[in-house]
């Protein structure tokens, strides 16, 4: 079970970081909203990556990590608890600042292209999205480092010497 959880956690992390790297690259090639057809196409692709790769990978990573942490071997490991805290940040940041806005912008741009939306509402969060993705990539990298090197962050209390 332990190896299976480690495998699933690792595969989820690979997909998660790959999706974020992909979104950073796509964001840098996104035309301005004034070029509505190109903008809508790119935002649709970004919404698909966020929905079909980023979100499932995020869920798999968090779920496998939580199940692994439930094992007794990790209860006294400080690095595992730090990974839990940063994993919760990744989950919240991923849902609130990546997946949701990416999907919403894809829908808004498709509606504007079809003539049912206001193109002036598009592209308002472009700069913030890139910064958020870079920050989440940094947090994910810290999680990988913690998982590989497993530093001792808390030390067990010293035992009293016997008589």
N, CA, C and O of each residue as an XYZ file, in Angstrom:
652
protein
N       0.826     -1.201      0.000
C       0.000      0.000      0.000
C       0.867      1.260      0.000
O       0.551      2.245     -0.668
N       1.958      1.211      0.756
C       2.829      2.377      0.869
C       3.444      2.743     -0.487
O       3.501      3.917     -0.855
N       3.896      1.745     -1.209
C       4.495      2.013     -2.529
C       3.445      2.506     -3.523
O       3.731      3.362     -4.360
N       2.258      1.976     -3.431
C       1.178      2.418     -4.323
C       0.853      3.879     -4.073
O       0.697      4.649     -5.020
N       0.747      4.272     -2.803
C       0.472      5.665     -2.477
C       1.605      6.582     -2.919
O       1.367      7.687     -3.405
N       2.830      6.117     -2.746
C       3.986      6.919     -3.183
C       3.958      7.095     -4.699
O       4.208      8.188     -5.206
N       3.653      6.019     -5.418
C       3.561      6.091     -6.870
C       2.470      7.066     -7.303
O       2.703      7.915     -8.163
N       1.281      6.948     -6.712
C       0.172      7.841     -7.073
C       0.493      9.295     -6.731
O       0.184     10.202     -7.504
N       1.105      9.509     -5.583
C       1.478     10.861     -5.170
C       2.492     11.454     -6.156
O       2.384     12.617     -6.545
N       3.461     10.653     -6.546
C       4.487     11.113     -7.495
C       3.887     11.390     -8.868
O       4.204     12.405     -9.488
N       3.031     10.507     -9.345
C       2.399     10.723    -10.653
C       1.526     11.974    -10.636
O       1.513     12.739    -11.601
N       0.803     12.180     -9.549
C      -0.005     13.391     -9.420
C       0.847     14.644     -9.427
O       0.494     15.638    -10.061
N       1.977     14.600     -8.718
C       2.876     15.757     -8.669
C       3.470     16.050    -10.043
O       3.624     17.212    -10.419
N       3.799     15.011    -10.783
C       4.326     15.197    -12.144
C       3.276     15.882    -13.011
O       3.583     16.850    -13.706
N       2.050     15.392    -12.978
C       0.977     16.002    -13.764
C       0.685     17.423    -13.329
O       0.462     18.297    -14.166
N       0.684     17.662    -12.023
C       0.402     18.981    -11.484
C       1.447     20.001    -11.921
O       1.103     21.071    -12.423
N       2.715     19.673    -11.731
C       3.773     20.613    -12.103
C       3.871     20.758    -13.619
O       4.167     21.844    -14.119
N       3.627     19.684    -14.347
C       3.619     19.767    -15.799
C       2.498     20.652    -16.315
O       2.692     21.432    -17.248
N       1.331     20.532    -15.711
C       0.198     21.370    -16.116
C       0.478     22.833    -15.816
O       0.166     23.706    -16.626
N       1.071     23.108    -14.648
C       1.384     24.504    -14.318
C       2.434     25.067    -15.262
O       2.321     26.215    -15.692
N       3.454     24.280    -15.591
C       4.471     24.745    -16.536
C       3.844     24.999    -17.901
O       4.163     25.989    -18.559
N       2.961     24.116    -18.323
C       2.249     24.277    -19.592
C       1.416     25.558    -19.586
O       1.405     26.297    -20.570
N       0.724     25.820    -18.488
C      -0.104     27.018    -18.389
C       0.739     28.291    -18.406
O       0.325     29.298    -18.980
N       1.919     28.254    -17.783
C       2.819     29.415    -17.816
C       3.247     29.705    -19.247
O       3.250     30.859    -19.676
N       3.606     28.668    -19.983
C       4.025     28.853    -21.379
C       2.855     29.347    -22.223
O       3.008     30.278    -23.013
N       1.713     28.740    -22.063
C       0.545     29.158    -22.842
C       0.156     30.599    -22.520
O      -0.241     31.356    -23.406
N       0.272     30.964    -21.266
C      -0.046     32.326    -20.851
C       0.884     33.337    -21.513
O       0.464     34.437    -21.872
N       2.146     32.957    -21.670
C       3.100     33.884    -22.295
C       2.852     34.050    -23.800
O       3.280     35.042    -24.391
N       2.168     33.090    -24.418
C       1.870     33.183    -25.848
C       0.431     33.610    -26.135
O       0.014     33.654    -27.293
N      -0.322     33.922    -25.092
C      -1.703     34.333    -25.280
C      -1.758     35.727    -25.897
O      -1.179     36.665    -25.349
N      -2.443     35.876    -27.027
C      -2.562     37.213    -27.620
C      -3.444     38.106    -26.740
O      -4.175     37.608    -25.884
N      -3.376     39.405    -26.950
C      -4.229     40.300    -26.161
C      -5.707     40.041    -26.483
O      -6.028     39.522    -27.552
N      -6.598     40.401    -25.563
C      -8.032     40.169    -25.788
C      -8.576     40.878    -27.021
O      -9.638     40.506    -27.521
N      -7.870     41.895    -27.523
C      -8.330     42.583    -28.730
C      -8.332     41.650    -29.937
O      -9.135     41.822    -30.854
N      -7.434     40.663    -29.939
C      -7.404     39.642    -30.984
C      -8.297     38.505    -30.481
O      -7.812     37.466    -30.035
N      -9.585     38.722    -30.562
C     -10.564     37.887    -29.872
C     -10.510     36.417    -30.280
O     -10.600     35.546    -29.415
N     -10.367     36.121    -31.549
C     -10.370     34.719    -31.985
C      -9.176     33.964    -31.397
O      -9.335     32.866    -30.863
N      -7.987     34.550    -31.495
C      -6.790     33.912    -30.940
C      -6.839     33.826    -29.426
O      -6.433     32.823    -28.839
N      -7.335     34.879    -28.800
C      -7.443     34.900    -27.350
C      -8.408     33.817    -26.863
O      -8.104     33.089    -25.919
N      -9.563     33.716    -27.506
C     -10.558     32.715    -27.106
C     -10.023     31.295    -27.313
O     -10.268     30.410    -26.493
N      -9.298     31.082    -28.403
C      -8.729     29.764    -28.670
C      -7.722     29.385    -27.583
O      -7.759     28.275    -27.053
N      -6.826     30.316    -27.258
C      -5.804     30.036    -26.252
C      -6.421     29.858    -24.868
O      -6.019     28.968    -24.118
N      -7.392     30.698    -24.528
C      -8.021     30.574    -23.215
C      -8.847     29.288    -23.120
O      -8.948     28.698    -22.045
N      -9.431     28.856    -24.226
C     -10.136     27.570    -24.229
C      -9.172     26.417    -23.970
O      -9.480     25.496    -23.212
N      -8.005     26.474    -24.604
C      -6.993     25.431    -24.383
C      -6.495     25.459    -22.943
O      -6.295     24.411    -22.330
N      -6.296     26.655    -22.407
C      -5.843     26.774    -21.016
C      -6.909     26.265    -20.049
O      -6.586     25.624    -19.049
N      -8.161     26.545    -20.339
C      -9.245     26.029    -19.512
C      -9.302     24.517    -19.541
O      -9.588     23.884    -18.525
N      -9.030     23.930    -20.706
C      -9.024     22.470    -20.821
C      -7.861     21.867    -20.030
O      -8.038     20.856    -19.350
N      -6.683     22.472    -20.113
C      -5.536     21.979    -19.336
C      -5.833     22.079    -17.843
O      -5.532     21.160    -17.081
N      -6.424     23.200    -17.431
C      -6.746     23.387    -16.009
C      -7.784     22.377    -15.531
O      -7.703     21.892    -14.403
N      -8.752     22.061    -16.375
C      -9.822     21.144    -15.975
C      -9.457     19.671    -16.095
O      -9.852     18.862    -15.256
N      -8.701     19.316    -17.139
C      -8.462     17.908    -17.435
C      -7.109     17.385    -16.982
O      -6.930     16.171    -16.886
N      -6.153     18.261    -16.703
C      -4.837     17.805    -16.240
C      -4.540     18.360    -14.852
O      -4.230     17.610    -13.926
N      -4.639     19.683    -14.715
C      -4.286     20.322    -13.448
C      -5.165     19.829    -12.295
O      -4.641     19.357    -11.285
N      -6.467     19.928    -12.425
C      -7.381     19.587    -11.333
C      -7.306     18.116    -10.925
O      -7.192     17.839     -9.731
N      -7.365     17.150    -11.863
C      -7.238     15.748    -11.435
C      -5.874     15.445    -10.801
O      -5.788     14.670     -9.849
N      -4.815     16.055    -11.329
C      -3.490     15.836    -10.746
C      -3.407     16.406     -9.339
O      -2.818     15.795     -8.448
N      -3.995     17.570     -9.146
C      -4.030     18.186     -7.826
C      -4.785     17.299     -6.843
O      -4.329     17.082     -5.721
N      -5.928     16.793     -7.261
C      -6.731     15.924     -6.395
C      -5.989     14.627     -6.074
O      -5.987     14.185     -4.925
N      -5.365     14.019     -7.073
C      -4.626     12.771     -6.860
C      -3.460     12.986     -5.906
O      -3.233     12.178     -5.006
N      -2.726     14.067     -6.099
C      -1.584     14.354     -5.234
C      -2.028     14.553     -3.792
O      -1.441     13.985     -2.871
N      -3.056     15.355     -3.600
C      -3.521     15.626     -2.244
C      -4.102     14.377     -1.587
O      -3.808     14.094     -0.426
N      -4.915     13.636     -2.311
C      -5.541     12.438     -1.745
C      -4.493     11.382     -1.379
O      -4.532     10.819     -0.285
N      -3.570     11.119     -2.286
C      -2.528     10.121     -1.996
C      -1.642     10.590     -0.842
O      -1.222      9.782     -0.014
N      -1.360     11.885     -0.786
C      -0.560     12.414      0.315
C      -1.266     12.291      1.650
O      -0.642     11.936      2.649
N      -2.556     12.577      1.682
C      -3.318     12.449      2.924
C      -3.406     10.990      3.383
O      -3.284     10.705      4.574
N      -3.615     10.083      2.452
C      -3.667      8.662      2.811
C      -2.309      8.166      3.298
O      -2.238      7.345      4.213
N      -1.235      8.661      2.692
C       0.102      8.283      3.146
C       0.371      8.833      4.538
O       0.963      8.147      5.372
N      -0.054     10.056      4.795
C       0.167     10.677      6.098
C      -0.611      9.960      7.196
O      -0.236     10.034      8.366
N      -1.677      9.274      6.838
C      -2.462      8.537      7.822
C      -1.701      7.334      8.371
O      -2.068      6.786      9.411
N      -0.646      6.924      7.676
C       0.150      5.796      8.151
C       1.003      6.232      9.343
O       1.515      7.351      9.375
N       1.143      5.367     10.286
C       1.835      5.663     11.540
C       3.291      6.114     11.313
O       3.810      6.910     12.095
N       3.933      5.635     10.291
C       5.344      5.953     10.062
C       5.584      7.451      9.876
O       6.683      7.933     10.151
N       4.581      8.192      9.415
C       4.766      9.611      9.140
C       4.234     10.528     10.240
O       4.330     11.749     10.113
N       3.684      9.979     11.301
C       3.071     10.815     12.331
C       4.063     11.716     13.045
O       3.695     12.820     13.447
N       5.295     11.293     13.216
C       6.302     12.105     13.900
C       7.276     12.767     12.930
O       8.286     13.328     13.355
N       6.989     12.710     11.653
C       7.877     13.309     10.652
C       7.453     14.753     10.400
O       6.400     14.999      9.812
N       8.264     15.696     10.839
C       7.949     17.111     10.678
C       7.815     17.514      9.222
O       6.956     18.325      8.876
N       8.665     16.949      8.359
C       8.607     17.290      6.941
C       7.266     16.898      6.334
O       6.766     17.584      5.443
N       6.681     15.801      6.808
C       5.394     15.355      6.269
C       4.285     16.334      6.648
O       3.371     16.573      5.858
N       4.361     16.900      7.855
C       3.362     17.869      8.283
C       3.511     19.189      7.541
O       2.520     19.864      7.263
N       4.744     19.556      7.220
C       4.959     20.760      6.403
C       4.387     20.536      5.007
O       3.763     21.426      4.427
N       4.610     19.328      4.473
C       4.029     19.010      3.163
C       2.503     19.057      3.207
O       1.870     19.479      2.239
N       1.908     18.628      4.317
C       0.459     18.707      4.456
C      -0.002     20.165      4.406
O      -0.958     20.497      3.705
N       0.678     21.020      5.148
C       0.300     22.445      5.174
C       0.448     23.083      3.795
O      -0.434     23.818      3.353
N       1.552     22.807      3.122
C       1.737     23.394      1.794
C       0.824     22.728      0.770
O       0.448     23.349     -0.224
N       0.469     21.476      1.006
C      -0.487     20.804      0.119
C      -1.869     21.428      0.200
O      -2.563     21.550     -0.809
N      -2.264     21.818      1.394
C      -3.546     22.508      1.550
C      -3.497     23.860      0.836
O      -4.466     24.262      0.193
N      -2.364     24.558      0.950
C      -2.200     25.821      0.215
C      -2.269     25.596     -1.292
O      -2.874     26.388     -2.015
N      -1.650     24.521     -1.763
C      -1.696     24.194     -3.193
C      -3.132     23.925     -3.633
O      -3.561     24.387     -4.690
N      -3.867     23.183     -2.823
C      -5.236     22.844     -3.177
C      -6.102     24.096     -3.243
O      -6.829     24.307     -4.214
N      -6.020     24.920     -2.211
C      -6.823     26.139     -2.190
C      -6.399     27.095     -3.305
O      -7.242     27.626     -4.029
N      -5.100     27.309     -3.439
C      -4.609     28.195     -4.496
C      -4.944     27.671     -5.882
O      -5.270     28.440     -6.786
N      -4.860     26.350     -6.043
C      -5.169     25.756     -7.338
C      -6.616     25.916     -7.732
O      -6.926     26.214     -8.885
N      -7.505     25.718     -6.774
C      -8.931     25.855     -7.073
C      -9.345     27.309     -7.246
O     -10.029     27.661     -8.207
N      -8.921     28.149     -6.304
C      -9.400     29.527     -6.275
C      -8.707     30.415     -7.302
O      -9.345     31.276     -7.908
N      -7.409     30.213     -7.501
C      -6.651     31.142     -8.333
C      -6.200     30.585     -9.683
O      -5.699     31.338    -10.518
N      -6.366     29.294     -9.910
C      -5.945     28.730    -11.204
C      -7.141     28.120    -11.928
O      -7.591     28.656    -12.941
N      -7.651     27.020    -11.424
C      -8.675     26.275    -12.160
C      -9.939     27.095    -12.380
O     -10.442     27.165    -13.501
N     -10.448     27.705    -11.344
C     -11.677     28.496    -11.469
C     -11.547     29.649    -12.452
O     -12.341     29.746    -13.388
N     -10.561     30.527    -12.264
C     -10.405     31.646    -13.196
C     -10.082     31.216    -14.635
O     -10.550     31.842    -15.586
N      -9.289     30.158    -14.798
C      -8.963     29.689    -16.151
C     -10.234     29.222    -16.863
O     -10.464     29.560    -18.024
N     -11.043     28.454    -16.167
C     -12.293     27.961    -16.753
C     -13.253     29.122    -17.029
O     -13.904     29.158    -18.073
N     -13.338     30.069    -16.091
C     -14.233     31.211    -16.253
C     -13.800     32.082    -17.439
O     -14.641     32.522    -18.224
N     -12.511     32.328    -17.567
C     -12.027     33.157    -18.674
C     -12.234     32.450    -20.009
O     -12.517     33.097    -21.017
N     -12.095     31.131    -20.021
C     -12.364     30.366    -21.246
C     -13.826     30.510    -21.649
O     -14.134     30.706    -22.825
N     -14.718     30.412    -20.683
C     -16.153     30.550    -20.967
C     -16.504     31.970    -21.409
O     -17.275     32.153    -22.352
N     -15.941     32.979    -20.733
C     -16.209     34.370    -21.101
C     -15.711     34.694    -22.507
O     -16.393     35.364    -23.281
N     -14.508     34.207    -22.825
C     -13.963     34.505    -24.154
C     -14.732     33.779    -25.245
O     -14.908     34.325    -26.334
N     -15.197     32.561    -24.983
C     -16.019     31.842    -25.964
C     -17.346     32.559    -26.174
O     -17.834     32.659    -27.300
N     -17.926     33.058    -25.089
C     -19.189     33.797    -25.201
C     -18.982     35.099    -25.972
O     -19.816     35.469    -26.799
N     -17.876     35.795    -25.706
C     -17.596     37.044    -26.422
C     -17.371     36.774    -27.899
O     -17.805     37.560    -28.741
N     -16.708     35.690    -28.225
C     -16.467     35.329    -29.622
C     -17.777     35.000    -30.337
O     -17.936     35.284    -31.525
N     -18.709     34.400    -29.605
C     -20.012     34.068    -30.185
C     -20.951     35.266    -30.216
O     -22.062     35.168    -30.737
N     -20.516     36.402    -29.661
C     -21.324     37.601    -29.672
C     -22.282     37.718    -28.506
O     -23.181     38.559    -28.519
N     -22.097     36.875    -27.493
C     -23.006     36.885    -26.347
C     -22.389     37.503    -25.099
O     -23.034     37.528    -24.050
N     -21.176     37.996    -25.183
C     -20.507     38.551    -24.011
C     -19.792     39.838    -24.351
O     -19.682     40.211    -25.519
N     -19.314     40.505    -23.340
C     -18.619     41.776    -23.494
C     -17.112     41.536    -23.559
O     -16.523     41.105    -22.568
N     -16.475     41.804    -24.697
C     -15.027     41.608    -24.812
C     -14.221     42.510    -23.869
O     -13.057     42.220    -23.591
N     -14.816     43.587    -23.381
C     -14.102     44.486    -22.466
C     -13.831     43.826    -21.117
O     -12.963     44.283    -20.373
N     -14.553     42.769    -20.794
C     -14.361     42.073    -19.525
C     -13.206     41.083    -19.558
O     -12.836     40.529    -18.523
N     -12.636     40.856    -20.731
C     -11.609     39.823    -20.891
C     -10.220     40.334    -20.512
O      -9.912     41.517    -20.662
N      -9.398     39.424    -20.022
C      -7.987     39.700    -19.794
C      -7.663     40.538    -18.578
O      -6.550     41.054    -18.473
N      -8.583     40.688    -17.667
C      -8.345     41.539    -16.504
C      -7.377     40.916    -15.508
O      -6.775     41.636    -14.712
N      -7.215     39.612    -15.531
C      -6.367     38.940    -14.539
C      -5.123     38.315    -15.148
O      -4.503     37.458    -14.519
N      -4.738     38.723    -16.363
C      -3.609     38.087    -17.032
C      -2.318     38.168    -16.230
O      -1.627     37.158    -16.097
N      -1.973     39.317    -15.698
C      -0.716     39.457    -14.963
C      -0.733     38.657    -13.674
O       0.265     38.027    -13.326
N      -1.830     38.671    -12.971
C      -1.932     37.932    -11.714
C      -1.867     36.428    -11.901
O      -1.354     35.718    -11.037
N      -2.377     35.940    -13.007
C      -2.364     34.497    -13.253
C      -0.940     33.967    -13.363
O      -0.617     32.915    -12.812
N      -0.099     34.693    -14.070
C       1.288     34.251    -14.218
C       2.008     34.207    -12.882
O       2.718     33.246    -12.586
N       1.827     35.246    -12.074
C       2.457     35.269    -10.761
C       1.971     34.151     -9.862
O       2.755     33.546     -9.132
N       0.682     33.880     -9.916
C       0.114     32.788     -9.114
C       0.685     31.447     -9.541
O       1.039     30.624     -8.697
N       0.776     31.222    -10.844
C       1.325     29.956    -11.330
C       2.781     29.781    -10.907
O       3.179     28.691    -10.496
N       3.573     30.838    -11.002
C       4.978     30.758    -10.579
C       5.081     30.485     -9.085
O       5.930     29.703     -8.657
N       4.233     31.116     -8.294
C       4.245     30.887     -6.850
C       3.868     29.444     -6.525
O       4.518     28.802     -5.700
N       2.826     28.938     -7.166
C       2.417     27.553     -6.925
C       3.472     26.561     -7.409
O       3.656     25.508     -6.798
N       4.160     26.886     -8.491
C       5.269     26.036     -8.944
C       6.387     26.013     -7.907
O       6.994     24.968     -7.671
N       6.663     27.156     -7.288
C       7.695     27.211     -6.247
C       7.286     26.372     -5.033
O       8.106     25.640     -4.479
N       6.030     26.477     -4.624
C       5.543     25.686     -3.483
C       5.594     24.194     -3.815
O       5.972     23.383     -2.970
N       5.221     23.835     -5.024
C       5.274     22.431     -5.433
C       6.717     21.927     -5.452
O       6.975     20.776     -5.101
N       7.644     22.768     -5.852
C       9.061     22.388     -5.849
C       9.552     22.166     -4.423
O      10.298     21.221     -4.164
N       9.140     23.024     -3.503
C       9.490     22.835     -2.086
C       8.933     21.506     -1.590
O       9.604     20.799     -0.839
N       7.714     21.157     -2.000
C       7.132     19.874     -1.606
C       7.945     18.699     -2.133
O       8.132     17.706     -1.430
N       8.422     18.807     -3.354
C       9.250     17.740     -3.918
C      10.552     17.624     -3.138
O      10.995     16.522     -2.816
N      11.161     18.763     -2.836
C      12.411     18.766     -2.064
C      12.191     18.117     -0.698
O      13.002     17.302     -0.259
N      11.104     18.475     -0.030
C      10.805     17.881      1.277
C      10.599     16.373      1.171
O      11.037     15.623      2.044
N       9.941     15.933      0.120
C       9.695     14.510     -0.061
C      10.940     13.716     -0.380
O      11.028     12.538     -0.032
N      11.898     14.334     -1.031
C      13.134     13.628     -1.393
C      14.127     13.617     -0.238
O      14.637     12.563      0.142
N      14.399     14.794      0.318
C      15.434     14.888      1.349
C      14.921     14.626      2.756
O      15.712     14.287      3.637
N      13.646     14.769      2.992
C      13.033     14.481      4.279
C      13.844     15.018      5.465
O      14.327     14.249      6.296
N      13.984     16.329      5.532
C      14.786     16.888      6.639
C      14.102     16.700      7.980
O      12.876     16.627      8.062
N      14.895     16.623      9.014
C      14.361     16.516     10.370
C      13.992     17.902     10.850
O      14.863     18.704     11.187
N      12.706     18.184     10.880
C      12.249     19.513     11.262
C      11.874     19.586     12.737
O      11.934     20.652     13.350
N      11.491     18.455     13.294
C      11.253     18.418     14.727
C      12.025     17.224     15.270
O      12.132     16.183     14.622
N      12.542     17.394     16.436
C      13.326     16.323     17.043
C      12.511     15.698     18.179
O      11.835     16.398     18.933
N      12.586     14.388     18.285
C      11.880     13.745     19.396
C      12.529     14.180     20.710
O      13.728     14.458     20.743
N      11.755     14.240     21.785
C      12.325     14.643     23.066
C      13.397     13.651     23.520
O      13.292     12.445     23.295
N      14.425     14.195     24.163
C      15.520     13.359     24.643
C      15.025     12.511     25.822
O      14.262     12.989     26.662
N      15.454     11.285     25.873
C      15.068     10.395     26.964
C      15.987     10.643     28.152
O      17.175     10.929     28.004
N      15.409     10.527     29.307
C      16.203     10.703     30.527
C      17.129      9.522     30.714
O      16.766      8.380     30.434
N      18.335      9.808     31.192
C      19.318      8.737     31.414
C      18.889      7.902     32.620
O      18.389      8.435     33.610
N      19.087      6.614     32.525
C      18.725      5.703     33.616
C      19.698      5.794     34.778
O      20.712      6.483     34.674
N      19.409      5.098     35.910
C      20.269      5.177     37.096
C      21.611      4.582     36.905
O      22.425      4.587     37.829
